[in-house]
Amino acid sequence: MNAEELRTVLNRLEELHSSFEEAFSELVSGGAGIETIKVLHELSSEKLELSTRLYKELTKVGGRAEEASKDLYRNEHQMKFRLEELLSLAGREDFTSKARFKSSLERLIQFHRLYDYAVRKDLGELSAEIEGLAFLGENQKKVPVSILEEIRKTREIEGRLERLISFVRRLYSHPADVYRAEEALKAWHSRGLLWVEARNVEKLSGVRDAGEILEGLTLIGVVEKKMRGGESVYRHRAYGED
């Protein structure tokens, strides 16, 4: 995608999010039923599709653009999953299903409190990043290579700093998550798997977003990281070379 195509995708995401928030307010008010949930699910599905396209494109750019698109993708994925859970329970009349529906709705509303802020923040950051990419694309021949390289390095440092801040926040608020993720990584090693994908650590530890913890452990030197088949894989430094 070029900068103009990225802008088009981002504008569509902003339109969809406004429509989503309008429909969600109806759901929270209690006056909406299964049809509103279906509308929310349709909007969420399109938002996830577009955010996935953005993430795949901006991974090539790196830096804050990649981080913001990854965070947007993660939030949209979580929202779609929660809506699908709610939709599967809607309309059932037995007591157990009604109780589960109520519980699922409460979890959804609680998640939404942070979701709306996070999505708007990511969309704003992505808008600024895409405009920056457009500027660089239009003026690349006029800007010295040394300056472009410094810009790239600065964005890379900003991305690392953001990941480190996220890790420290997780370490402070949920230290058990960090411990469990690290131990799960070691457990995979003990089973003979030297380089481990984040989803495997998440599966064994039960820790959501274990990849964030592994990235943080990489930044402080506890874990090593490399790319394999387009995926990040990790190895604890306590284990030897290949």
QUIRANOR-V470693 format. One line per field, one symbol per residue. ss: DSSP state (A for helix, B for strand, O for the rest). phi: phi as a letter, one per 20 degrees, with the letter a starting at -180 (. if undefined). psi: psi as a letter, one per 30 degrees, with the letter a starting at -180 (. if undefined). A space follows every 10 residues. Layout:
# QUIRANOR-V470693
ss: ???
phi: ???
psi: ???
This chain:
# QUIRANOR-V470693
ss: OOAAAAAAAA AAAAAAAAAA AAAAAAAAAO OOOAAAAAAA AAAAAAAAAA AAAAAAAAOO OOAAAAAAAA AAAAAAAAAA AAAAAAAAAO OOOOAAAAAA AAAAAAAAAA AAAAAAAAAA AAAAAAAAAA AAAAAAAAAO OOOOAAAAAA AAAAAAAAAA AAAAAAAAAA AAAOAAAAAA AAAAAAAAAA OOOOOBBAAA AAAAAOOOOA AAAAAAAAAO OOBBBBBBOO BBBBBBOOOO OO
phi: .effffgfff ffffffffff fffffffffn edcfffffff ffffffffff fffffffeff enmfffffff ffgfffffff ffffffffdf nfdfgfffff ffffffffff ffgegfffff ffffffffff ffffffffdg feeggfffff ffffffffff ffffffffff ffecffffff ffffffffff eoeedcfgff ffffemeflf gffffffffe necdcbdbmn dfccbfffdf fg
psi: kleeeeeeee eeeeeeeeee eeeeeeeeff flbeeeeeee eeeeeeeeee eeeeeeefef eaaeeeeeee eeeeeeeeee eeeeeeeffk fkfleeeeee eeeeeeeeee efefeeeeee eeeeeeeeee eeeeeeefge ffkkeeeeee eeeeeeeeee eeeeeeeeee eeeifeeeee eeeeeeeeef fgjekkleee eeeefgkkhf eeeeeeeeeg geklklkjhg kkllkkffla l.
